Amino acid sequence: MIREVDGDGHFNVGVFIDLILEMERCQSVLFTQCKMNKQARRKAAIINVAPSEISPAAESIANNVDLLTEILLWLPAKSTIRFKIVSKHWLALLSDSQFARDHCSRNSRPSISGLYFYLENTLSSVSLQGGHRNLPPVSLPKSKIMVRHSCNGLLLCFIGSTHDYSPQYIVCNPTTNKYTLLPKPVGLVRHLGGYLAFDPSKSPHHYKVILLGYNPCEIGIYSSRSLCWKRVSLGIDQVYFYGHGTFWNGAIHWLTDDNVLKRFDVDAEEILVMPNPQRPKILPRHKIMYFGECGGDLILIQSRSRCPGGFRILELERDYTGWVVKCRVNLRPLISEFPEMEWKTYDIFDGYDVLGAVKGDNEKGFALLLATHRRIISYNPKDKTWNVLRDLMPGESKKNCLASYAFPFMETLFPA
């Protein structure tokens, strides 16, 4: 039962929780179906329900803009979008760019909702909730658009062909279906690719786009604060990387062809090198199954030479002093359930691909996202439990669903 708000407008935890529950319960009730007089209609518009269903405490809080804003800032991004239909007042509040930035700052570590990936050159998606749930569609004004990178809920896309010397980029927020068309990077020579640098915990109001150029090696940097590009000459020879870069700890990270970890520090605007450690040994490129961020950590998944159904997961120390072995995984229990995962050649990617890794609730445990020839699976190696997130349709192929083209998605209200 909701407890009353005191005279100063403060409310306790019970009121906070009860109002959230009441808002969630009532959000699907249609206001237009209620027949009431003008005064009752104005009262019901607070939370879109009949007057008899509104408690005095809930009405008091909902009429207090500051308290209402504070409560809405705690809701998931998807819920705030749904609540826009409650009333014109709520629509104006939830559509305000300052509210979006404050919500992004308050929810700086959203959990991954799913993945975008390419199948047969078509952008597809899979939700971690499985079933028939879909991620928000990526609706952009141009037809020839490809997703290049993702970072904390934002997607970086380019217009045209990967062979274009100067493609134009778009930063898109699928949650809000908003996007920004970036100006072309004038003067930057042909580049290897673009990367997003967006950390809501440190800079919730702005992001940067990083373009890595060819020889002579230079960097193009776009800032959403200045709304323009700048060029940074690195004074080094051309550098080759494989896979897509990962933004973590304030830098874009890559593995080179000789398995050296290099990173571009976004603030310092310089490339730094971490020598290969003697232990644990970083295996050759064809043994690397995944390199990316997982729940705030940078991880490397590599197959085990003597165990074709297993691999180990390495985690990078935040101070870059070395890698540590986080755990060892044996997929034999899962392979017994899905025989198509069995390697039929010496190619480790023959049976399955590792699309990503997701930490569990309260940062405990994790799940691997795997693509087989027939389906996409979430697998918890600790509990040895699995869940089929999506079946691949006839004509779709795991071979066109590579980890290099899988982009994690999380909900955010950031006004792209």
GUMI-566645 format. One line per 5 residues: number of its first residue (from 1); their letters; for each residue y, z, x of C-alpha. Coordinates in steps of 0.02 Angstrom, whole numbers, plus 50000, padded with zeros to 5 digits. Last residue first. Example, Ala and Ser with C-alpha at 12.3 -4.5 7.8 and 13.67 -1.06 7.14 Angstrom:
<kedos>
2) sa) 49947,50357,50684  49775,50390,50615
</kedos>
This chain:
<kedos>
416) apflt) 50555,48441,51102  50609,48589,50997  50478,48717,51056  50385,48774,50900  50219,48791,50992
411) emfpf) 50036,48769,50950  49913,48736,51090  49834,48574,51149  49729,48540,51303  49730,48358,51363
406) aysal) 49569,48266,51405  49590,48104,51503  49532,48164,51674  49388,48253,51586  49316,48085,51538
401) cnkks) 49284,48033,51359  49250,47847,51381  49078,47882,51455  49046,48002,51312  49035,47850,51200
396) egpml) 49094,47807,51027  49009,47658,50946  48920,47764,50817  49024,47923,50790  49029,48068,50910
391) drlvn) 48987,48233,50827  49119,48369,50837  49136,48552,50876  48951,48589,50898  48942,48775,50933
386) wtkdk) 48850,48864,51072  48786,49035,51121  48717,49085,51290  48808,49252,51275  48881,49239,51450
381) pnysi) 48880,49050,51459  48981,49027,51298  48966,48842,51255  49082,48735,51149  49004,48566,51117
376) irrht) 49066,48388,51093  48935,48268,51027  48820,48120,51055  48830,48063,51236  48876,48239,51289
371) allla) 49051,48312,51302  49067,48494,51355  49200,48624,51320  49156,48782,51414  49190,48951,51335
366) fgken) 49263,49106,51416  49238,49290,51437  49367,49422,51399  49552,49376,51398  49577,49482,51241
361) dgkva) 49488,49346,51141  49398,49215,51244  49461,49105,51385  49447,48918,51365  49371,48793,51487
356) glvdy) 49392,48605,51490  49319,48433,51466  49162,48462,51569  49065,48300,51559  48883,48276,51510
351) gdfid) 48720,48188,51551  48770,48054,51676  48916,48146,51752  48809,48219,51892  48761,48043,51947
346) ytkwe) 48592,48065,52029  48514,47982,51879  48435,48038,51715  48530,48202,51706  48476,48300,51552
341) mepfe) 48619,48321,51429  48532,48208,51303  48402,48346,51286  48521,48453,51181  48436,48618,51137
336) silpr) 48340,48629,51302  48498,48573,51390  48588,48726,51321  48463,48851,51390  48460,48753,51555
331) lnvrc) 48649,48759,51573  48650,48885,51715  48822,48952,51756  48881,49047,51909  49034,49158,51899
326) kvvwg) 49209,49190,51963  49178,49138,52143  49342,49173,52232  49460,49044,52306  49587,49079,52442
321) tydre) 49748,49163,52498  49848,49060,52374  49949,49210,52312  49881,49185,52136  49703,49184,52201
316) lelir) 49614,49027,52143  49461,49043,52032  49295,48960,52068  49165,48920,51936  48988,48883,51989
311) fggpc) 48870,48749,51928  48703,48728,51844  48582,48604,51771  48558,48505,51932  48520,48665,52029
306) rsrsq) 48500,48633,52215  48667,48549,52241  48766,48663,52127  48899,48574,52027  49083,48614,52046
301) ilild) 49205,48695,51926  49378,48735,51995  49492,48859,51908  49677,48896,51901  49708,49053,51799
296) ggceg) 49825,49087,51651  49693,49067,51517  49608,48920,51601  49706,48794,51704  49626,48642,51784
291) fymik) 49496,48562,51895  49331,48509,51819  49165,48433,51873  49191,48421,52060  49027,48370,52143
286) hrpli) 49079,48188,52166  49235,48248,52258  49141,48339,52395  49110,48527,52385  49238,48663,52419
281) kprqp) 49148,48797,52518  49173,48977,52466  49201,49014,52603  49267,48908,52745  49430,48884,52652
276) npmvl) 49512,48712,52641  49693,48724,52694  49826,48754,52559  49967,48627,52572  50143,48638,52503
271) ieead) 50249,48498,52429  50433,48538,52406  50558,48552,52264  50583,48741,52284  50591,48761,52094
266) vdfrk) 50451,48640,52049  50336,48687,52192  50230,48532,52216  50052,48579,52256  49916,48523,52373
261) lvndd) 49735,48577,52377  49633,48483,52508  49474,48406,52440  49473,48255,52559  49523,48139,52418
256) tlwhi) 49664,48258,52375  49657,48396,52244  49815,48417,52142  49927,48559,52084  50097,48550,51996
251) agnwf) 50192,48712,52029  50267,48864,51943  50106,48966,51940  50009,48827,51856  50041,48646,51807
246) tghgy) 49885,48542,51833  49883,48366,51904  49767,48236,51832  49612,48180,51925  49620,48113,52101
241) fyvqd) 49762,48127,52225  49826,48010,52358  49978,48051,52464  50096,47925,52541  50176,47984,52701
236) iglsv) 50298,48128,52709  50487,48146,52704  50486,48224,52532  50634,48129,52460  50695,48207,52298
231) rkwcl) 50766,48097,52161  50862,48158,52010  50843,48122,51826  50955,48170,51679  50963,48280,51525
226) srssy) 51038,48425,51625  50937,48559,51536  50790,48448,51488  50770,48417,51674  50695,48256,51743
221) igiec) 50630,48257,51922  50581,48103,52022  50483,48141,52179  50471,48040,52339  50335,47980,52454
216) pnygl) 50386,47827,52551  50260,47774,52494  50225,47792,52309  50316,47908,52189  50262,48067,52100
211) livky) 50357,48088,51937  50391,48266,51877  50455,48306,51703  50546,48471,51680  50555,48594,51536
206) hhpsk) 50687,48701,51452  50714,48840,51325  50564,48953,51357  50595,48964,51545  50490,49103,51619
201) spdfa) 50358,49145,51488  50379,48974,51404  50320,48885,51564  50343,48696,51554  50314,48576,51699
196) lyggl) 50253,48409,51633  50177,48276,51746  50205,48090,51769  50106,47961,51865  50080,47868,52027
191) hrvlg) 50256,47800,52043  50339,47633,52070  50507,47661,52152  50635,47777,52075  50807,47698,52064
186) vpkpl) 50840,47736,51881  50713,47850,51796  50720,47779,51620  50801,47895,51494  50683,48012,51403
181) ltykn) 50636,47986,51221  50621,48157,51141  50488,48202,51012  50459,48300,50853  50298,48312,50751
176) ttpnc) 50320,48501,50741  50147,48545,50807  50127,48377,50897  50274,48415,51014  50314,48256,51110
171) viyqp) 50400,48216,51274  50421,48027,51290  50424,47925,51449  50485,47751,51493  50386,47646,51614
166) sydht) 50464,47593,51780  50348,47489,51888  50234,47447,51744  50050,47449,51791  50012,47599,51679
161) sgifc) 50066,47486,51537  50198,47516,51405  50276,47676,51342  50230,47840,51425  50176,48004,51349
156) lllgn) 50203,48185,51403  50130,48307,51278  50196,48482,51242  50093,48632,51186  50085,48729,51349
151) cshrv) 50075,48576,51463  50000,48406,51428  49992,48247,51533  49986,48057,51521  49967,48019,51336
146) miksk) 49976,47831,51310  50098,47734,51202  50086,47551,51157  50127,47566,50971  50300,47642,50982
141) plsvp) 50382,47763,50859  50265,47910,50893  50147,48005,50779  50025,48115,50875  49918,48183,50734
136) plnrh) 49907,48372,50718  49735,48435,50770  49592,48410,50650  49476,48527,50558  49317,48445,50495
131) ggqls) 49201,48576,50566  49251,48644,50735  49372,48788,50757  49403,48730,50935  49479,48574,50859
126) vsslt) 49437,48402,50928  49555,48257,50951  49559,48069,50967  49677,47947,51053  49600,47774,51050
121) nelyf) 49558,47680,51210  49372,47681,51162  49380,47870,51150  49531,47956,51226  49560,48143,51223
116) ylgsi) 49664,48274,51135  49593,48447,51148  49589,48604,51042  49684,48757,50984  49716,48832,51155
111) sprsn) 49790,49006,51147  49976,49037,51147  50050,49126,51298  50240,49122,51276  50239,49180,51096
106) rschd) 50402,49279,51098  50489,49146,51204  50427,49004,51095  50480,49100,50939  50653,49126,51013
101) rafqs) 50665,48941,51053  50611,48890,50878  50730,49017,50799  50871,48943,50903  50824,48768,50845
96) dslla) 50844,48818,50662  50709,48743,50552  50631,48913,50511  50794,48986,50446  50847,48832,50348
91) lwhks) 50675,48815,50268  50671,49001,50229  50836,48989,50136  50783,48829,50048  50630,48920,49984
86) vikfr) 50444,48948,50016  50408,48772,50079  50458,48816,50258  50320,48947,50258  50191,48818,50312
81) itska) 50287,48783,50472  50295,48969,50510  50107,48981,50488  50072,48841,50613  50179,48925,50746
76) plwll) 50083,49088,50734  50182,49233,50659  50273,49362,50765  50441,49275,50754  50426,49280,50565
71) ietll) 50435,49469,50568  50592,49477,50674  50674,49342,50568  50639,49440,50409  50710,49598,50486
66) dvnna) 50870,49509,50538  50887,49413,50375  50865,49567,50263  50819,49496,50092  50635,49479,50144
61) iseaa) 50634,49659,50201  50699,49728,50037  50586,49615,49935  50433,49672,50033  50482,49853,50012
56) psies) 50513,49835,49825  50340,49754,49800  50334,49575,49739  50188,49527,49626  50279,49565,49463
51) pavni) 50419,49446,49515  50299,49296,49520  50273,49220,49691  50366,49107,49812  50407,49238,49944
46) iaakr) 50592,49263,49918  50598,49126,49787  50533,49253,49662  50701,49343,49653  50797,49182,49623
41) raqkn) 50671,49132,49490  50688,49301,49404  50876,49279,49390  50864,49099,49329  50735,49136,49193
36) mkcqt) 50550,49110,49220  50418,48976,49207  50315,48975,49369  50227,48815,49416  50371,48757,49525
31) flvsq) 50349,48908,49636  50178,48854,49692  50067,48993,49756  49992,48944,49924  50102,49061,50026
26) creme) 50056,49215,49924  49913,49288,50022  49990,49249,50192  50155,49327,50139  50066,49480,50070
21) lildi) 49967,49502,50230  50126,49487,50334  50212,49609,50218  50071,49735,50233  50070,49725,50422
16) fvgvn) 50257,49756,50441  50262,49889,50306  50121,49984,50389  50201,49965,50561  50358,50055,50504
11) fhgdg) 50517,49987,50433  50699,50010,50477  50837,49959,50357  50943,50112,50390  50903,50188,50220
6) dveri) 50716,50186,50249  50600,50045,50196  50466,50101,50074  50281,50102,50113  50172,49955,50068
1) m) 50000,50000,50000
</kedos>
